Amino acid sequence: KEILTAIKHDQFYVVYQPVVDAQSLRMTGLEVLMRWKHPVMGEIPPDAFINFAEAQKLIVPLTLHLFDLIIRDAPVLQTVLPPGAKFGINIAPGHLHAESFKEDMRAFAAALPPDHFQIVLEITERDMINHREANQLFEWLHSEGFEIAIDDFGTGHSALIYLERFTMDYLKIDRGFVNAIGTETVTSPVLDAVLTLAERLNMLTVAEGVETPEQAAWLREHGVNYLQGYWIGRPMPLEQFRTWQPDITLGE
């Protein structure tokens, strides 16, 4: 009831986190993130309300509301982002496997400025998806011009199976790997292996949670394609995002 009321009374809002090309450090896209400002409870963490929405079978109306919020902002975003900019949006299995999914995606794409944004659906590797059905859905998404990313790679139970079975376009490296760069841990050989694997599978890589120039430099040297994180830019509401300029340098 709270979630439905929040949709009705516009308590949800979106923030945009920039994604930059690792070599040029120019913005090539963004990830869309949903937030909930409750009139009594204040800001409710996304993990809490998204998990609850999934449990209560409300993830489809919540995602459709997210689409509406993006559509509302799209004319402004079009003036900020270059044509072909990647637009990362999280999709839950409950929506991916819903009867309305294809129709919802077509309607969403049709409501955006034509031929400007490249929609990338981000599917978290921890999520359980129906493998047989997902394969057909991913083929359909590609035929409709959508791209697919595997999110938080390396945090779930089925990472390599996902890569083996599905054709995906991007591999998003979880911040846990990125945080360990420069520390005395055994993580970097694992990260090396992940990057080699992505390259062999012709997948582009996006590093999440980049917080220092040292991390960015390591990731660039090791061939990561895109960077995302607080070092580049925090998630921002539209008004802030439209005037944002990357203030980053690797001191070269």
Order of alpha helices (4+ residues) and beta strands (2+ residues): alpha-beta-beta-beta-alpha-alpha-beta-alpha-alpha-beta-alpha-beta-alpha-beta-alpha-alpha-beta-alpha-beta-alpha
